[in-house]
């Protein structure tokens, strides 16, 4: 690739953005590093349409890094519920506390310092530095990797360290020389990958629009656009079964807090059995109260519990697809004749009207809404 192409890339991209870039997104044009940071974390692994709805609400609930740091992590997880990848929310909260503790509530300007903060990687650090501080810092998210792999015909899996290092080098060389151009350039790079140089339907193959890099893109010139970047063949996601206990007592439901490092870490969910590889015989399995209790609440074996609960009733069988696995949940409905006390702090009875104050996994939230355990709006506040 000639030096001329490298030198002209940022100018062409900025010119493209003036005509075809996205506009009106609530996080655009904001130089507040806190607002930039929240949007960048939220946009990881989450569709823009979803973030458009949730970002303003999150910012209204936690308008500053100090407000976020002072919040209870359960409140943060409750606000994050439905966005997935909940370690992002826990890291967001921990990072806010780190910024308050170590930097007096102000984001550092140096990308190297930003990268040392909890949950902030090199690309996110570059985005914060570029948008908020006009630093000449590169980004390299999935969209940018695709653009560069095509433009420079970089073969090899982008997960490989050597390939990744080459992409970072290119991303740095392509930066505009003027720091004041960094916010527009960085946004243009994100927009171009998200709307034009897309994975499956790039505009260069549609013929509807003319790509500004059509004469420079090595993938386009060699008819390899869809072949680059090289895709790693994914193995079929494993599937699992588990039992879940839906225990109700009057106007309350029993919830259990999940371990931080587990899937749905830190959220409140229904007590569940250990996951087992999926077996269709699971659908025919009948559980007694004692068996169900042993599987879902093994530390709570008590005659008092068994005497005060109705026999389990087989409920919904729910499928939930994660990024790398699939879970089938057999819900067992049980009614307690009185609210049985628990000493375990990770178990608690939650009044139906207060379900919205707790971070719930999306399928559990939908389940509870579908069973009319809360009035309309209870889980939306």
VEXSE-627120 format. One line per 4 residues: number of its first residue (from 0); their letters; for each residue x, y, z of N, C-alpha, C. Coordinates in pm, whole numbers, plus 50000, padded with zeros to 5 digits. Layout:
N
NUM) A) X,Y,Z,X,Y,Z,X,Y,Z | ...;
//
This chain:
381
0) XXXX) 50086,49881,50000,50000,50000,50000,50089,50123,50000 | 50063,50215,49911,50150,50331,49895,50132,50430,50009 | 50238,50510,50029,50233,50614,50132,50123,50715,50100 | 50095,50734,49971,49990,50829,49930,49854,50787,49984;
4) XXXX) 49826,50656,49979,49698,50605,50030,49690,50627,50181 | 49799,50598,50251,49800,50617,50396,49780,50764,50432 | 49847,50851,50359,49837,50995,50388,49699,51052,50356 | 49631,50993,50259,49501,51048,50217,49382,50984,50287;
8) XXXX) 49406,50876,50359,49295,50799,50417,49207,50884,50509 | 49268,50953,50605,49188,51028,50702,49110,51141,50636 | 49171,51205,50536,49101,51315,50467,48979,51263,50391 | 48998,51150,50323,48885,51091,50249,48775,51047,50344;
12) XXXX) 48815,50989,50456,48717,50939,50551,48637,51053,50614 | 48706,51160,50651,48637,51275,50710,48542,51338,50608 | 48586,51346,50482,48499,51400,50377,48378,51310,50357 | 48399,51179,50362,48285,51086,50351,48187,51108,50464;
16) XXXX) 48239,51127,50586,48151,51142,50702,48062,51266,50690 | 48116,51371,50630,48036,51494,50615,47914,51469,50527 | 47923,51374,50435,47812,51346,50345,47726,51229,50390 | 47789,51127,50448,47717,51001,50471,47726,50946,50613;
20) XXXX) 47794,51016,50703,47807,50966,50840,47677,50975,50917 | 47672,50899,51026,47554,50904,51111,47552,51034,51192 | 47433,51080,51223,47420,51201,51304,47301,51186,51397 | 47298,51266,51501,47185,51266,51592,47189,51162,51700;
24) XXXX) 47296,51081,51707,47307,50983,51816,47335,51058,51946 | 47272,51019,52056,47278,51100,52179,47417,51115,52237 | 47510,51029,52201,47646,51039,52256,47741,51112,52162 | 47693,51148,52042,47781,51215,51947,47807,51360,51987;
28) XXXX) 47927,51408,51958,47961,51547,51983,47979,51581,52130 | 47982,51481,52216,47994,51504,52359,48140,51488,52400 | 48197,51590,52462,48337,51584,52503,48353,51545,52650 | 48243,51516,52716,48250,51469,52854,48304,51326,52854;
32) XXXX) 48422,51303,52909,48479,51168,52904,48392,51063,52971 | 48316,51103,53072,48226,51007,53138,48117,50961,53041 | 48055,51056,52970,47950,51021,52874,48005,50936,52760 | 48126,50971,52714,48190,50894,52607,48216,50751,52655;
36) XXXX) 48270,50741,52774,48304,50609,52830,48181,50520,52843 | 48073,50573,52900,47951,50493,52916,47900,50445,52780 | 47898,50534,52682,47848,50495,52549,47937,50389,52486 | 48067,50402,52501,48159,50304,52442,48141,50166,52505;
40) XXXX) 48128,50162,52636,48109,50033,52704,47974,49974,52667 | 47872,50056,52660,47738,50007,52631,47727,49955,52488 | 47802,50017,52396,47795,49977,52256,47874,49849,52226 | 47954,49804,52321,48025,49678,52302,47925,49562,52306;
44) XXXX) 47920,49484,52201,47835,49365,52195,47685,49397,52206 | 47647,49522,52181,47505,49559,52191,47467,49643,52069 | 47354,49615,52010,47310,49686,51891,47280,49833,51922 | 47309,49918,51823,47289,50061,51840,47144,50093,51877;
48) XXXX) 47049,50023,51815,46908,50050,51843,46875,50030,51990 | 46933,49927,52050,46911,49902,52193,46975,50010,52278 | 47096,50049,52242,47167,50151,52318,47097,50286,52307 | 47039,50315,52194,46965,50441,52176,46855,50455,52280;
52) XXXX) 46794,50342,52316,46687,50344,52416,46743,50349,52557 | 46849,50274,52583,46896,50256,52720,46998,50361,52766 | 47078,50413,52676,47182,50509,52713,47126,50634,52782 | 47024,50701,52724,46971,50820,52793,46918,50789,52932;
56) XXXX) 46856,50674,52947,46800,50635,53076,46911,50612,53179 | 47018,50547,53135,47131,50521,53225,47195,50653,53267 | 47213,50743,53172,47277,50871,53203,47190,50958,53294 | 47059,50944,53282,46970,51018,53371,46979,50962,53513;
60) XXXX) 46990,50830,53524,46999,50765,53655,47135,50791,53720 | 47242,50788,53639,47378,50808,53690,47446,50916,53605 | 47418,51043,53630,47463,51151,53541,47612,51183,53548 | 47680,51142,53654,47822,51171,53667,47896,51047,53716;
64) XXXX) 48026,51049,53700,48106,50936,53746,48098,50922,53898 | 48084,51033,53968,48073,51027,54114,47940,50966,54156 | 47833,50998,54081,47702,50938,54112,47706,50787,54089 | 47773,50746,53982,47783,50604,53952,47867,50533,54058;
68) XXXX) 47976,50596,54099,48064,50535,54199,47993,50518,54332 | 47906,50611,54366,47838,50609,54495,47716,50517,54496 | 47674,50471,54378,47555,50387,54369,47584,50246,54418 | 47478,50178,54460,47490,50037,54494,47502,49957,54366;
72) XXXX) 47590,49858,54364,47611,49781,54242,47483,49712,54197 | 47394,49677,54290,47266,49616,54251,47181,49714,54170 | 47188,49842,54204,47114,49943,54127,47170,49957,53986 | 47303,49948,53975,47366,49956,53844,47328,49836,53759;
76) XXXX) 47330,49718,53819,47293,49597,53746,47145,49599,53706 | 47062,49654,53792,46919,49664,53760,46898,49753,53639 | 46974,49862,53630,46962,49954,53517,47020,49891,53390 | 47114,49800,53408,47180,49735,53295,47102,49614,53245;
80) XXXX) 47009,49564,53322,46937,49441,53289,46880,49445,53148 | 46907,49339,53073,46861,49331,52935,46966,49366,52833 | 47075,49431,52877,47182,49467,52784,47284,49355,52766 | 47283,49258,52858,47373,49144,52846,47516,49176,52884;
84) XXXX) 47600,49070,52886,47741,49085,52922,47755,49169,53049 | 47702,49114,53159,47687,49192,53282,47819,49225,53350 | 47928,49158,53310,48057,49198,53365,48088,49342,53325 | 48032,49389,53213,48052,49529,53174,47996,49623,53280;
88) XXXX) 47879,49591,53332,47818,49677,53433,47896,49675,53563 | 47942,49556,53603,48022,49547,53726,48154,49621,53710 | 48217,49607,53592,48342,49679,53566,48319,49829,53559 | 48204,49868,53504,48170,50011,53495,48164,50071,53634;
92) XXXX) 48098,50000,53724,48084,50048,53862,48219,50051,53932 | 48298,49945,53916,48430,49938,53979,48523,50045,53923 | 48514,50069,53793,48599,50170,53730,48564,50310,53779 | 48434,50337,53795,48391,50467,53846,48449,50491,53986;
96) XXXX) 48446,50389,54069,48503,50401,54203,48654,50421,54197 | 48719,50357,54101,48864,50372,54083,48898,50514,54040 | 48819,50571,53951,48843,50708,53904,48825,50808,54018 | 48723,50787,54099,48700,50875,54214,48813,50861,54316;
100) XXXX) 48854,50737,54338,48955,50709,54441,49095,50752,54398 | 49132,50725,54275,49269,50746,54231,49291,50875,54151 | 49183,50928,54092,49199,51046,54006,49104,51159,54045 | 49057,51156,54169,48971,51263,54221,48847,51285,54133;
104) XXXX) 48798,51180,54072,48675,51190,53993,48694,51243,53853 | 48819,51259,53807,48844,51310,53673,48916,51204,53589 | 48868,51185,53469,48929,51087,53381,49068,51133,53339 | 49167,51044,53343,49299,51082,53292,49295,51102,53141;
108) XXXX) 49378,51190,53091,49379,51221,52949,49466,51123,52869 | 49569,51069,52934,49664,50980,52869,49598,50845,52839 | 49598,50799,52712,49538,50669,52680,49601,50554,52759 | 49731,50564,52788,49798,50458,52864,49741,50447,53005;
112) XXXX) 49707,50561,53066,49647,50559,53199,49502,50510,53192 | 49431,50552,53088,49293,50507,53071,49287,50355,53057 | 49386,50300,52988,49388,50156,52963,49411,50076,53091 | 49463,50140,53193,49488,50071,53319,49364,50064,53408;
116) XXXX) 49259,50135,53369,49136,50136,53447,49056,50008,53423 | 48978,49972,53522,48900,49848,53519,48805,49845,53399 | 48816,49740,53317,48722,49721,53208,48747,49805,53085 | 48856,49882,53082,48886,49966,52967,49005,49906,52892;
120) XXXX) 48982,49862,52770,49089,49808,52686,49151,49917,52602 | 49245,49877,52520,49320,49974,52441,49232,50053,52345 | 49139,49985,52278,49054,50053,52181,48959,50152,52249 | 48898,50109,52361,48809,50199,52435,48885,50318,52490;
124) XXXX) 49007,50294,52539,49091,50404,52587,49118,50502,52474 | 49146,50451,52355,49170,50538,52241,49048,50620,52204 | 48930,50558,52212,48807,50631,52178,48781,50744,52278 | 48799,50716,52407,48778,50819,52509,48877,50933,52488;
128) XXXX) 49003,50899,52466,49107,51001,52448,49081,51085,52323 | 49038,51020,52216,49013,51091,52090,48892,51183,52100 | 48781,51131,52152,48657,51209,52158,48663,51320,52264 | 48713,51287,52382,48706,51380,52494,48826,51475,52501;
132) XXXX) 48944,51428,52457,49065,51507,52476,49140,51537,52346 | 49083,51496,52230,49146,51519,52099,49286,51461,52091 | 49309,51353,52162,49438,51286,52156,49448,51204,52027 | 49567,51200,51968,49589,51117,51849,49609,50972,51893;
136) XXXX) 49497,50909,51926,49499,50772,51977,49414,50684,51884 | 49466,50570,51841,49390,50484,51750,49285,50400,51822 | 49187,50357,51746,49091,50258,51794,49099,50137,51703 | 49057,50022,51753,49061,49901,51672,48953,49804,51719;
140) XXXX) 48827,49844,51696,48718,49751,51728,48695,49659,51608 | 48593,49576,51613,48569,49478,51508,48546,49544,51373 | 48474,49656,51372,48448,49727,51247,48576,49779,51184 | 48662,49837,51267,48787,49894,51215,48879,49782,51165;
144) XXXX) 48883,49672,51235,48964,49558,51189,48919,49513,51051 | 48788,49510,51029,48735,49468,50899,48776,49568,50789 | 48765,49697,50818,48802,49799,50719,48948,49785,50679 | 49035,49773,50777,49178,49768,50749,49218,49637,50683;
148) XXXX) 49158,49527,50725,49190,49398,50664,49155,49399,50516 | 49045,49464,50481,49005,49472,50341,49090,49573,50264 | 49108,49688,50322,49182,49795,50254,49324,49752,50219 | 49387,49681,50312,49526,49641,50292,49542,49491,50259;
152) XXXX) 49429,49422,50234,49431,49279,50199,49515,49199,50298 | 49484,49215,50425,49557,49144,50530,49494,49007,50549 | 49572,48905,50519,49523,48769,50534,49560,48716,50672 | 49501,48605,50707,49523,48551,50840,49411,48593,50933;
156) XXXX) 49387,48513,51033,49279,48542,51128,49314,48664,51213 | 49219,48754,51228,49247,48877,51304,49265,48848,51453 | 49232,48725,51495,49256,48688,51634,49404,48658,51660 | 49480,48632,51554,49622,48602,51569,49698,48727,51615;
160) XXXX) 49792,48709,51706,49864,48823,51762,49940,48901,51655 | 50007,48830,51564,50085,48899,51460,49995,48984,51372 | 49878,48930,51336,49783,49005,51254,49729,49125,51332 | 49696,49102,51458,49643,49209,51541,49746,49321,51559;
164) XXXX) 49871,49284,51578,49977,49384,51591,49990,49467,51462 | 49979,49401,51348,49986,49471,51220,49872,49571,51204 | 49754,49530,51248,49636,49618,51240,49653,49740,51330 | 49707,49720,51451,49730,49833,51539,49831,49930,51478;
168) XXXX) 49933,49877,51414,50034,49962,51350,49971,50046,51240 | 49887,49982,51159,49818,50054,51052,49722,50159,51108 | 49648,50121,51211,49552,50214,51272,49623,50339,51322 | 49745,50323,51372,49823,50437,51420,49874,50521,51304;
172) XXXX) 49921,50457,51199,49975,50529,51084,49868,50609,51010 | 49745,50565,51016,49636,50629,50942,49576,50750,51013 | 49615,50776,51137,49556,50887,51212,49582,51021,51144 | 49483,51111,51152,49506,51246,51098,49614,51319,51177;
176) XXXX) 49683,51409,51112,49793,51480,51178,49742,51584,51278 | 49625,51641,51252,49573,51746,51339,49489,51687,51452 | 49526,51712,51578,49449,51658,51691,49301,51699,51688 | 49274,51818,51637,49133,51864,51636,49046,51782,51543;
180) XXXX) 49107,51706,51453,49030,51621,51362,48994,51485,51424 | 49050,51456,51541,49035,51322,51598,48890,51282,51629 | 48808,51371,51688,48670,51327,51716,48594,51290,51588 | 48603,51374,51485,48531,51346,51361,48587,51222,51293;
184) XXXX) 48718,51211,51289,48781,51095,51226,48741,50965,51296 | 48746,50966,51427,48714,50844,51502,48568,50805,51482 | 48478,50905,51486,48337,50875,51461,48316,50825,51319 | 48388,50886,51223,48375,50844,51083,48419,50700,51065;
188) XXXX) 48526,50662,51133,48576,50524,51124,48471,50425,51175 | 48410,50460,51289,48306,50375,51344,48186,50366,51251 | 48145,50480,51196,48028,50484,51109,48050,50410,50978 | 48170,50426,50923,48200,50363,50794,48194,50210,50807;
192) XXXX) 48248,50158,50917,48244,50014,50936,48105,49963,50968 | 48026,50044,51036,47891,50001,51078,47788,50011,50967 | 47809,50103,50871,47705,50129,50771,47746,50103,50627 | 47875,50114,50594,47919,50096,50456,48005,49972,50437;
196) XXXX) 48112,49962,50510,48202,49846,50496,48158,49737,50593 | 48035,49692,50574,47976,49595,50666,48023,49453,50636 | 47994,49363,50726,48043,49227,50713,47983,49154,50594 | 47852,49159,50579,47786,49077,50478,47742,49154,50353;
200) XXXX) 47708,49283,50367,47657,49358,50254,47727,49494,50239 | 47859,49492,50212,47929,49620,50192,47879,49689,50067 | 47881,49822,50067,47822,49897,49955,47896,49872,49824 | 48024,49835,49833,48100,49814,49709,48045,49699,49627;
204) XXXX) 47972,49608,49689,47915,49495,49617,47772,49519,49573 | 47710,49623,49626,47570,49650,49591,47557,49734,49466 | 47659,49816,49439,47653,49905,49322,47566,50027,49342 | 47505,50040,49461,47415,50153,49485,47492,50281,49519;
208) XXXX) 47606,50264,49586,47685,50380,49628,47831,50353,49594 | 47905,50461,49575,48045,50447,49540,48132,50467,49664 | 48207,50364,49700,48295,50371,49816,48411,50464,49786 | 48446,50554,49878,48557,50648,49854,48692,50578,49842;
212) XXXX) 48698,50451,49883,48825,50378,49877,48823,50267,49771 | 48729,50275,49678,48712,50168,49579,48839,50143,49499 | 48912,50250,49467,49034,50235,49385,49156,50201,49468 | 49143,50209,49601,49256,50181,49689,49245,50046,49760;
216) XXXX) 49124,49999,49778,49098,49879,49858,49149,49754,49787 | 49246,49690,49846,49306,49572,49785,49208,49454,49779 | 49120,49444,49876,49019,49337,49874,48922,49358,49758 | 48885,49482,49733,48794,49514,49623,48861,49488,49489;
220) XXXX) 48986,49528,49476,49058,49511,49349,49086,49366,49318 | 49096,49282,49421,49126,49140,49400,49004,49051,49420 | 48886,49113,49430,48760,49040,49447,48762,48948,49569 | 48808,49003,49682,48813,48926,49807,48737,48994,49920;
224) XXXX) 48645,49082,49887,48579,49163,49990,48512,49076,50096 | 48436,48976,50054,48366,48892,50151,48457,48788,50213 | 48575,48769,50156,48669,48670,50210,48757,48730,50318 | 48760,48862,50327,48843,48929,50427,48756,49015,50519;
228) XXXX) 48791,49021,50647,48897,48943,50711,48861,48795,50718 | 48964,48713,50730,48944,48569,50734,48859,48531,50853 | 48758,48451,50827,48665,48411,50933,48708,48278,50996 | 48705,48274,51124,48737,48152,51196,48609,48069,51208;
232) XXXX) 48615,47945,51166,48498,47857,51172,48468,47824,51319 | 48348,47858,51359,48308,47836,51498,48246,47698,51514 | 48280,47633,51621,48217,47505,51651,48076,47529,51703 | 47992,47428,51692,47854,47441,51737,47850,47467,51888;
236) XXXX) 47768,47561,51927,47758,47596,52069,47699,47480,52149 | 47757,47447,52263,47703,47340,52346,47569,47381,52407 | 47483,47283,52432,47351,47308,52491,47341,47240,52627 | 47273,47308,52719,47262,47258,52856,47118,47265,52904;
240) XXXX) 47089,47182,53004,46960,47183,53074,46983,47225,53219 | 46883,47288,53276,46885,47308,53421,46742,47322,53472 | 46722,47289,53599,46594,47310,53667,46598,47446,53735 | 46486,47516,53734,46475,47643,53805,46352,47642,53894;
244) XXXX) 46368,47694,54014,46261,47696,54113,46194,47832,54114 | 46066,47833,54077,45986,47955,54086,45899,47941,54210 | 45947,47994,54321,45881,47979,54451,45811,48110,54488 | 45680,48101,54504,45602,48219,54538,45541,48205,54677;
248) XXXX) 45531,48318,54745,45463,48323,54874,45383,48451,54879 | 45254,48439,54866,45170,48558,54865,45210,48650,54751 | 45249,48772,54784,45286,48871,54683,45437,48881,54664 | 45509,48776,54702,45655,48778,54689,45705,48656,54613;
252) XXXX) 45824,48669,54557,45889,48560,54486,46031,48547,54540 | 46082,48425,54547,46216,48402,54600,46319,48421,54489 | 46417,48507,54513,46526,48529,54418,46659,48494,54483 | 46754,48458,54400,46887,48423,54447,46990,48505,54368;
256) XXXX) 47084,48563,54442,47188,48643,54376,47295,48550,54320 | 47330,48570,54193,47426,48484,54126,47569,48529,54156 | 47663,48435,54159,47803,48472,54183,47853,48570,54077 | 47942,48660,54116,47991,48764,54025,48055,48706,53899;
260) XXXX) 48126,48595,53912,48200,48541,53799,48121,48440,53717 | 47996,48419,53753,47912,48327,53676,47843,48402,53563 | 47781,48328,53472,47694,48391,53373,47581,48462,53446 | 47544,48580,53399,47448,48668,53468,47503,48706,53606;
264) XXXX) 47635,48719,53614,47699,48746,53742,47645,48869,53812 | 47613,48853,53940,47564,48964,54020,47416,48993,54007 | 47349,48929,53913,47205,48952,53896,47126,48863,53992 | 46999,48899,54009,46907,48820,54091,46825,48732,53998;
268) XXXX) 46826,48603,54024,46757,48509,53937,46681,48407,54021 | 46625,48308,53956,46558,48200,54027,46662,48097,54070 | 46646,48035,54186,46738,47927,54226,46739,47819,54118 | 46858,47767,54087,46868,47672,53977,46958,47555,54013;
272) XXXX) 46943,47448,53938,47029,47330,53954,47156,47349,53873 | 47259,47269,53899,47379,47274,53813,47341,47243,53668 | 47409,47306,53573,47383,47280,53433,47435,47142,53393 | 47360,47074,53308,47401,46943,53258,47385,46942,53106;
276) XXXX) 47470,46868,53033,47454,46861,52887,47312,46821,52851 | 47258,46884,52748,47117,46863,52715,47087,46718,52682 | 46976,46671,52739,46929,46534,52720,46778,46540,52713 | 46720,46494,52604,46575,46505,52586,46497,46430,52692;
280) XXXX) 46558,46334,52757,46489,46263,52866,46462,46358,52982 | 46531,46469,52984,46513,46572,53086,46367,46618,53090 | 46303,46621,52972,46165,46667,52964,46067,46574,53034 | 46105,46449,53049,46015,46350,53111,46042,46333,53260;
284) XXXX) 46148,46396,53308,46187,46378,53447,46086,46444,53541 | 46043,46370,53640,45951,46424,53741,46029,46442,53871 | 46010,46556,53936,46082,46586,54058,45988,46598,54176 | 46025,46535,54285,45952,46554,54410,45999,46684,54473;
288) XXXX) 45929,46728,54574,45969,46851,54644,46110,46836,54700 | 46138,46719,54756,46269,46695,54815,46379,46699,54710 | 46355,46635,54594,46455,46635,54487,46479,46774,54431 | 46370,46847,54411,46381,46982,54357,46459,47072,54452;
292) XXXX) 46430,47059,54581,46500,47138,54681,46648,47104,54684 | 46679,46975,54675,46819,46932,54678,46896,46985,54559 | 46828,46997,54445,46895,47043,54323,46912,47195,54319 | 46810,47268,54363,46813,47413,54346,46855,47490,54471;
296) XXXX) 46828,47435,54587,46866,47499,54714,46929,47394,54806 | 47043,47339,54768,47101,47227,54843,47135,47259,54988 | 47154,47387,55019,47190,47424,55156,47067,47452,55243 | 46949,47441,55184,46828,47478,55257,46737,47358,55281;
300) XXXX) 46794,47241,55296,46713,47121,55322,46651,47131,55461 | 46520,47134,55465,46454,47142,55596,46312,47086,55586 | 46271,47021,55693,46136,46968,55699,46036,47083,55694 | 46072,47194,55758,45985,47312,55759,45955,47357,55617;
304) XXXX) 46057,47359,55534,46040,47400,55396,45943,47306,55324 | 45966,47178,55336,45886,47079,55264,45741,47079,55310 | 45720,47098,55439,45584,47096,55493,45503,47218,55452 | 45570,47327,55422,45498,47452,55395,45489,47487,55247;
308) XXXX) 45524,47392,55160,45520,47420,55017,45435,47318,54943 | 45371,47363,54838,45293,47273,54753,45389,47187,54670 | 45343,47071,54622,45428,46990,54533,45465,47070,54408 | 45582,47045,54352,45624,47122,54233,45537,47092,54112;
312) XXXX) 45506,47197,54038,45428,47186,53916,45517,47223,53797 | 45528,47133,53700,45613,47159,53584,45559,47278,53505 | 45642,47380,53488,45600,47499,53415,45667,47508,53279 | 45701,47628,53238,45758,47652,53106,45895,47585,53091;
316) XXXX) 45926,47552,52969,46060,47502,52932,46117,47607,52838 | 46212,47684,52885,46256,47805,52815,46395,47787,52757 | 46413,47831,52634,46543,47829,52569,46602,47970,52570 | 46729,47980,52610,46799,48109,52605,46935,48088,52539;
320) XXXX) 46962,48168,52436,47086,48155,52361,47187,48260,52408 | 47301,48214,52456,47413,48301,52488,47506,48306,52367 | 47615,48382,52378,47707,48392,52266,47773,48259,52234 | 47810,48184,52338,47886,48062,52315,47818,47936,52370;
324) XXXX) 47693,47947,52407,47622,47830,52458,47472,47855,52458 | 47398,47749,52480,47251,47758,52481,47200,47689,52608 | 47108,47751,52676,47054,47695,52800,46904,47672,52788 | 46862,47551,52825,46720,47517,52834,46683,47511,52981;
328) XXXX) 46586,47591,53021,46548,47604,53163,46410,47544,53186 | 46405,47441,53269,46277,47384,53311,46232,47455,53438 | 46121,47528,53428,46069,47602,53543,45976,47513,53623 | 45998,47508,53753,45911,47435,53844,45844,47535,53937;
332) XXXX) 45711,47539,53933,45635,47635,54013,45595,47573,54146 | 45626,47643,54253,45594,47597,54388,45537,47715,54467 | 45435,47690,54546,45378,47793,54632,45408,47761,54779 | 45455,47862,54849,45480,47848,54993,45361,47904,55069;
336) XXXX) 45313,47829,55167,45196,47874,55243,45231,47990,55336 | 45360,48006,55365,45405,48123,55439,45547,48154,55397 | 45590,48277,55420,45723,48319,55380,45827,48254,55470 | 45900,48159,55415,45999,48084,55491,46125,48170,55505;
340) XXXX) 46176,48190,55625,46295,48275,55642,46421,48204,55593 | 46513,48282,55537,46643,48231,55495,46752,48315,55559 | 46858,48251,55603,46971,48323,55663,47076,48356,55558 | 47072,48288,55444,47167,48314,55335,47139,48452,55276;
344) XXXX) 47238,48546,55277,47214,48681,55224,47192,48683,55073 | 47226,48574,55006,47205,48567,54862,47067,48513,54825 | 46984,48488,54925,46846,48447,54903,46755,48550,54968 | 46656,48595,54896,46562,48688,54961,46428,48686,54889;
348) XXXX) 46326,48712,54969,46191,48727,54916,46175,48870,54867 | 46132,48883,54746,46118,49016,54686,45970,49041,54654 | 45912,49145,54713,45773,49178,54679,45759,49205,54530 | 45649,49166,54473,45629,49181,54330,45648,49324,54282;
352) XXXX) 45605,49419,54364,45616,49559,54323,45761,49608,54320 | 45851,49533,54381,45991,49576,54387,46082,49500,54291 | 46024,49416,54206,46107,49339,54113,46188,49430,54021 | 46132,49545,53985,46201,49637,53896,46324,49700,53956;
356) XXXX) 46341,49688,54088,46460,49745,54153,46579,49650,54148 | 46558,49532,54096,46663,49431,54094,46703,49398,53951 | 46833,49377,53932,46880,49334,53802,46840,49189,53779 | 46758,49164,53678,46710,49030,53647,46760,48988,53509;
360) XXXX) 46802,48863,53492,46835,48815,53357,46713,48831,53267 | 46737,48865,53142,46626,48893,53052,46523,48782,53043 | 46561,48654,53029,46457,48551,53020,46377,48536,53148 | 46440,48562,53263,46367,48553,53390,46273,48671,53403;
364) XXXX) 46318,48787,53360,46233,48905,53362,46109,48883,53275 | 46130,48829,53155,46018,48802,53064,45925,48698,53123 | 45983,48596,53186,45901,48492,53249,45810,48550,53355 | 45865,48631,53442,45786,48687,53551,45678,48781,53498;
368) XXXX) 45712,48856,53393,45610,48941,53332,45500,48855,53270 | 45539,48749,53202,45442,48663,53134,45349,48592,53229 | 45397,48564,53349,45314,48497,53448,45231,48595,53530 | 45242,48722,53491,45166,48827,53560,45199,48834,53709;
372) XXXX) 45326,48813,53739,45366,48824,53880,45378,48970,53922 | 45384,49059,53827,45389,49201,53859,45293,49274,53767 | 45239,49381,53816,45151,49462,53733,45232,49527,53623 | 45165,49566,53516,45235,49632,53406,45316,49749,53458;
376) XXXX) 45442,49752,53419,45529,49862,53460,45616,49831,53578 | 45584,49727,53655,45661,49697,53774,45806,49667,53742 | 45830,49603,53625,45966,49566,53589,46031,49668,53497 | 45966,49779,53475,46021,49877,53381,46073,50001,53451;
380) X) 46040,50016,53577,46079,50139,53647,46225,50135,53687;
//
